[in-house]
Amino acid sequence: MSGPAPKVAMVMAAGLGTRMRPLTDTRPKALVEVGGRTLIDRVLDRLGVAGVETAVVNVHHFADQMEAHLAGRADPRIRISDERAELLDSGGGVRHARPLLGDDPIWVANIDSLWIEGATPALDAMKAAWDPAVMDICLLLVPRGQGIGFEGPRGFFRDASGRLTHSAEPEPPTPFAFVGVQIIKPELLDDEPDGAFSMVPVWRRASAEGRLYGAVMDGFWMHVGDPEARDAAEAKLAEAG
């Protein structure tokens, strides 16, 4: 049985965007436009439709630009997690923002993941799958071959119940890739030290405990990691209308 959908999201927007240069020479990656709309606004729009009321956005690279841009948004309500002093990676960023996030399960979303919806909206599929009684983390996945911007062998195996095993090995090929959106219980990070650390060890710990699950989207995913991927995503969005 699914649990209540989170009303709070953490949006990971603090990265340097080095692979997106020269587009990020004068702005943060989150303010790069795809199809006339910034990456950050596309993610916030999706979260707002999914029922998110408050989005905590971390900032570092061109942080003043980010804060000025986000000041114009009211839905969802924006709170800033300031990482000007130090980039904290995926896990450390959420851990640093913990006082702003509350104790209930939260969405965590990357700003470089876009998608074209299938028959079931991707975040609706996640809300339907989320069951905090049996899972601590639920990842949004896409089948390989159903997107652009896949990188390397890292991905997931998924059993009939939706339980996940994470793998970075080239063989056998993993059938699912992480789309960049997850639901997590924020207390999972409470025992982690301050500073920078990745979310991947947290996934692996949850997997070992049988509490890492995944929901599979039926849309088309676009990872916008560099200027060429941005151009490919724009073309795909234009094609989809």
C-alpha positions in Angstrom: 0.0 0.0 0.0 1.4 3.4 -1.0 2.1 6.1 1.6 1.3 9.8 1.4 3.2 11.6 -1.4 6.0 13.9 -0.1 5.2 17.7 0.0 8.9 18.7 0.3 11.6 18.4 -2.3 15.4 18.8 -2.4 16.5 20.1 -5.8 20.2 19.5 -6.5 21.4 22.6 -8.3 24.8 23.4 -6.8 27.1 21.7 -9.3 29.8 23.5 -11.3 28.5 22.2 -14.6 32.0 21.9 -16.1 30.8 19.5 -18.8 28.3 22.1 -19.9 30.9 24.7 -20.8 30.9 27.2 -22.5 27.2 27.5 -21.5 28.2 27.6 -17.8 31.0 30.2 -18.1 28.6 32.9 -17.2 25.7 31.2 -15.4 25.0 28.1 -13.3 24.0 24.9 -15.1 20.5 25.1 -13.6 19.9 28.3 -15.5 20.8 26.8 -18.9 17.7 26.8 -21.1 16.3 23.8 -23.0 13.5 24.6 -25.3 13.2 28.2 -24.0 12.9 27.2 -20.3 15.6 26.8 -17.7 16.5 23.4 -16.3 15.6 24.5 -12.8 12.2 25.7 -13.8 11.4 22.5 -15.7 12.2 20.4 -12.6 10.3 22.7 -10.3 7.3 22.7 -12.6 7.2 18.9 -12.5 7.5 18.8 -8.8 4.7 21.4 -8.4 2.3 19.3 -10.5 3.2 16.3 -8.3 2.0 18.2 -5.2 5.3 19.6 -3.8 4.6 22.6 -1.7 8.2 23.5 -0.7 11.4 23.0 -2.7 14.8 23.4 -1.0 17.4 24.3 -3.7 21.1 24.1 -3.0 23.3 26.8 -4.6 27.0 27.2 -5.1 28.1 28.1 -8.7 26.9 31.7 -9.5 24.7 31.4 -6.4 23.6 35.1 -6.5 22.1 34.5 -10.0 20.3 31.4 -8.7 18.8 33.2 -5.8 17.7 36.2 -7.9 16.1 33.8 -10.4 14.3 31.7 -7.8 13.0 34.8 -6.0 10.4 35.1 -8.8 8.9 31.7 -8.0 6.0 31.1 -5.6 4.8 27.6 -6.6 6.4 25.6 -5.1 7.7 27.8 -2.3 11.5 28.1 -2.5 14.0 27.8 0.3 17.7 28.1 -0.3 20.4 25.7 1.1 23.6 27.7 0.8 26.7 25.7 -0.3 28.8 28.7 -1.3 31.6 27.6 1.1 31.9 24.1 -0.2 30.3 21.7 -2.8 28.9 18.8 -0.8 28.0 16.2 -3.5 24.6 14.4 -3.6 24.5 13.0 -0.1 26.3 15.8 1.6 24.0 18.4 0.0 20.9 16.7 1.4 22.6 16.2 4.8 23.5 20.0 4.9 19.9 20.9 4.1 18.4 18.6 6.7 17.2 21.4 9.0 15.1 22.8 6.1 13.7 19.5 5.0 11.8 18.2 8.0 11.4 14.6 9.1 8.9 13.3 6.6 10.0 11.5 3.3 11.1 14.0 0.6 11.7 14.1 -3.1 15.3 14.6 -4.2 15.6 15.7 -7.9 18.6 16.5 -10.1 18.2 19.5 -12.5 19.8 17.8 -15.5 17.0 15.1 -16.0 14.2 15.9 -18.4 11.6 13.6 -19.8 8.6 13.3 -22.1 5.7 11.7 -20.3 4.3 8.3 -21.4 0.8 7.0 -20.6 1.5 7.4 -16.8 3.2 10.6 -15.6 6.5 9.6 -14.1 6.1 11.2 -10.7 2.6 9.7 -10.4 4.2 6.3 -10.9 6.6 7.0 -8.1 3.8 8.2 -5.8 1.8 5.0 -6.5 4.9 2.9 -5.8 6.1 4.6 -2.6 5.4 2.4 0.5 7.4 3.6 3.5 6.5 0.5 5.4 8.8 -1.6 3.2 11.1 0.9 1.6 13.5 3.7 2.7 14.3 4.9 -0.8 12.4 4.7 -4.1 14.3 5.6 -7.3 12.8 6.6 -10.6 14.1 4.3 -13.3 14.0 4.1 -17.1 14.6 1.0 -19.2 17.8 1.2 -21.2 17.1 2.2 -24.8 14.3 4.6 -23.7 16.3 7.7 -23.4 19.4 9.7 -24.4 22.5 10.5 -22.3 23.2 7.2 -20.7 26.7 6.9 -19.4 28.6 3.8 -18.6 27.5 0.5 -17.1 26.2 1.7 -13.8 22.6 0.9 -13.2 20.1 -1.4 -11.5 18.6 -4.8 -11.5 14.9 -4.9 -10.3 13.0 -7.9 -9.0 9.3 -8.7 -9.4 8.5 -6.7 -6.2 10.4 -3.6 -7.4 13.4 -4.2 -5.0 16.7 -3.0 -6.5 20.3 -4.1 -6.7 22.8 -1.5 -7.7 25.7 -2.4 -10.0 28.6 -0.6 -11.6 29.9 -3.7 -13.4 29.9 -3.9 -17.2 28.5 -7.5 -17.3 25.7 -8.5 -17.2 24.3 -5.2 -18.5 21.9 -3.6 -16.1 18.4 -3.2 -17.6 17.5 0.1 -15.8 19.2 3.5 -15.4 18.5 6.1 -12.6 16.5 9.0 -14.0 17.6 11.5 -11.3 14.6 11.6 -9.1 14.1 9.7 -5.8 12.0 9.6 -2.7 14.0 9.1 0.5 13.6 9.2 4.2 15.9 12.0 5.2 16.8 10.5 8.5 18.9 7.9 6.6 21.6 10.6 6.4 21.5 11.7 10.1 24.4 9.5 11.1 26.6 10.6 8.2 29.4 13.1 8.9 29.2 16.7 7.7 31.0 17.5 4.5 30.9 16.1 1.0 29.7 12.5 0.3 27.8 10.6 -2.4 24.3 9.2 -2.1 25.5 5.9 -3.7 26.8 4.3 -0.5 23.4 5.1 1.1 21.6 3.3 -1.8 23.9 0.3 -1.3 23.2 0.2 2.4 19.4 0.3 1.7 19.8 -2.3 -1.0 21.6 -4.6 1.4 18.7 -4.2 3.9 16.2 -5.0 1.2 14.7 -1.4 1.4 15.8 0.1 -1.9 13.0 0.0 -4.5 12.4 1.5 -7.9 9.5 2.7 -10.0 9.8 2.5 -13.8 8.7 5.3 -16.0 7.1 4.7 -19.4 8.2 8.0 -20.9 11.4 9.1 -22.7 14.3 10.3 -20.5 16.9 12.9 -21.5 20.0 13.4 -19.5 21.3 17.0 -20.2 24.9 16.7 -19.3 26.7 18.7 -22.0 25.9 21.2 -24.8 25.4 18.3 -27.3 22.9 16.6 -25.0 21.2 20.0 -24.5 20.8 20.3 -28.3 19.5 16.7 -28.6 17.0 17.3 -25.8 15.7 20.4 -27.5 15.3 18.5 -30.8 13.4 15.7 -29.0 11.1 18.1 -27.2 10.4 19.9 -30.4 9.6 16.6 -32.1 7.3 15.7 -29.3 5.4 19.0 -29.7 
